[in-house]
Amino acid sequence: MKSVFFAVLTVTLLTAGLSASGRSMEVYDIDVEGGKCLLVVSPSGESLLYDLGWPGYEGRDTRRIVAAAKAAGLKQIDYLVVSHYDLDHMGDVPALVASFPVQHLIDHGPLETSGKGAEERYRKYAAMFGGIDHLVVKAGDKLPIRGIDVTVITAAGKWIDKPLPGAGQPNPLCATTPDKPNRPEDLEDNMSIGLLFTFGRFRMLDLADFEWDYDHKLMCPNNPVGTVDVYQVSIHGQDKGVSPVLAQALHARVALMGNGPTKGGAPGTFETLKAAPGLEDIWQLHSSLNGDKEHNPPERFIANVEGPKDFSYWLKLSATEDGAFTIRNSRTGVTKVYRRR
Ligand SMILES: [Zn+2]
C-alpha cells in the first residue's frame, strides 16, 4: 500500500514539474531576409503566425515557416495575422495554406491603399475567405487565442483610444523629439495591425511597420501602452519607423530586430535603441551592412552573419508568467537568460 502511495505521489510530482516547466510562451523570430515573420506558440498549444515574409524566391519563406512550425511541434497554425498588405509581410498566403493547415485568417479589413501590386495580392488573399474562417480586428480588440493575452494596439491607421490599465502617463520624450511627416507612399505601413502580447508579467510589443509619424500619434502626449520587456523593433529598424517617443518610452529590456543584410538595421535606429533607458541588449536577425561594427550588436546577438546565402537561423524567445525570459540564437546554440526583475 505504502509503495503504491509513493508511486502515485512521485508520478503526481513529476507531472506537476513537467507542466510547470512547460508553461512558457514561445516566439520564433523567423529570418525572412528583411520581411517580417513571427511565430508565437501559447502555453495552451495554440499558435499565431504574424506575417509570412516575401512571396517568390521559389517558396523560400513558406519553407522556412513550415520548418519553424514543425520544430515547434505544431500540426496547424491556429491564427494567421496579416499585419498589412505589403509584399514583405503578406508573402504567399495560398502557398502557405497549401503546405500547412491554417484555421483562421486575421487582418485589418479591406485594402484601402494602392500601388506596389497590392490590389492583385489582396484579390488572391481575399479569395480564400470562403474556405477559411476570416476575422477583421480593430484597435482595442483582443485576439481569441487561448493561454496568452493579445491586444490589438493599432489597426487600419487607428490606435487604442484609451490607455491600457496602469498606463497613460505623460511621455516627456514628445517635447524633445521632432515629428517627421509620413510619406504618402508608406500609407499601408501605418495600416499595420500592432499587437501587445502579455503572458503573466511578461509583455512584448510589436507594431509591425508602424512609422515615426504614427509613433507620435500613438505615444503623445501620453503613453497609453506603458512599459514592456521586449520591443520587436518596428519596420525592420529603418529610421523612418523608430521614433524615441516609442522606442525609448517603452523601457524595454531587449530590442529584437527583424532586419535584412541591407534592409533596416539603420545606424540611427541603433543609436535610438542604445539610448533607451533600461535596455540590456539588441538582437538582430542579420548583421546590418547599413551600419559599421559600432552600429551592430556583438555577433553572439546576431542570428545570421555574413556567409552563405539562404542559410536561415531564427531567434527563439521563451517567456514565463513571472516575467523572466530567455533568447536562444539558433546559429550558435547559445541561450541568454533574462531573470525576473
Ligand atoms: Zn515591412
Residues whose N, C-alpha, C, O or C-beta is under 5 A from the ligand:
A	BS01	ZN	D88 D209
